[in-house]
Amino acid sequence: MSTIAVLGSKGMLGHDLMSVLKGHSVVGFSRSDLNITAPEAVIKALSGFETVINAAAYTKVDDAETHPKEAFAVNAEGARHIARACHEHGSRLIHVSTDYVFDGTARKPYAEDHPRNPQSVYGMSKAAGEEGVLEANPDHTIIVRTAWLYGEYGPNFVATMLNLAAHNDTVSVVTDQIGQPTWSRDLALMITSIVDSDVRGGIFHGTNAGQESWWDFARVVFEKAGLDPARVLPTTSAQFVRPAPRPAWSVLDHSQWAKNGLPEPRRWEEAFAEAWDVVFSPRHNS
């Protein structure tokens, strides 16, 4: 049985990874358990694991614009420390990355080998992390890029929409950012399929299939909650200027799953319907 370390085990994805990996020999490391910016501590902590899943990250996208040192310390150098430890111990590394490594200007799904061209400090730090883990552990590193995550643990778009709906007559949501709403539990199951496989390297895109705008997704959230979707007003990114630019196009290609004999991601609508019943419905939260 594979012995697995999950870094970032207290985050949204980390919680779900710890849950779906219960049938494995798994140990979780939160930020308080392991400082991934301390290389010697990382080498010591990761000894004895066959597979290491790095779900730890600096994810404050806007704050990264004014705190690049902190973002790069975790997302680039921290990731490299983890990969070096895996190389030293002969471990397989599954490193979680992001759509922000792309420029967001495409109009067809980004292939796994599409050139990186990040437009924000956060994206640059994650792109540097990808390059670092591939250099430090070249033969046994798998990168799984994700986007538009929502789930039970931590802040996310669905919870934000429900909170805004409870306190406002209308909400304005952008129509010009297109992506793939992705349930964190589905991503955890995708990663688990890699854990249980013989895959030792490559890049996979871990998002649910299909595509919608944030506005479309918000309307679905309102409908699920029994609210009038007309309360969701369309707007554009130009009306919501934020410190870090958001990719206008975050649709990722999923070809590598089938090519490696692994289950392909299901449609986002199917995943969200289940997530609503399990996580977000009033019945569950009452």
Secondary structure, 3 states (H helix, E strand, C coil): CCEEEEECCCCHHHHHHHHHCCCCEEEEECCCCCCCCCHHHHHHHCCCCCEEEECCCCCCCCHHHCCHHHHHHHHHHHHHHHHHHHHHHCCEEEEEEEHHHCCCCCCCCECCCCCCCCCCHHHHHHHHHHHHHHHHCCCCEEEEEECCEECCCCCCHHHHHHHHHHHCCCEEEECCCEECCEEHHHHHHHHHHHHCCCCCCEEEECCCECCEEHHHHHHHHHHHCCCCHHHEEEECHHHCCCCCCCCCECCECCHHHHHCCCCCCCEHHHHHHHHHHHHHCHHHHC
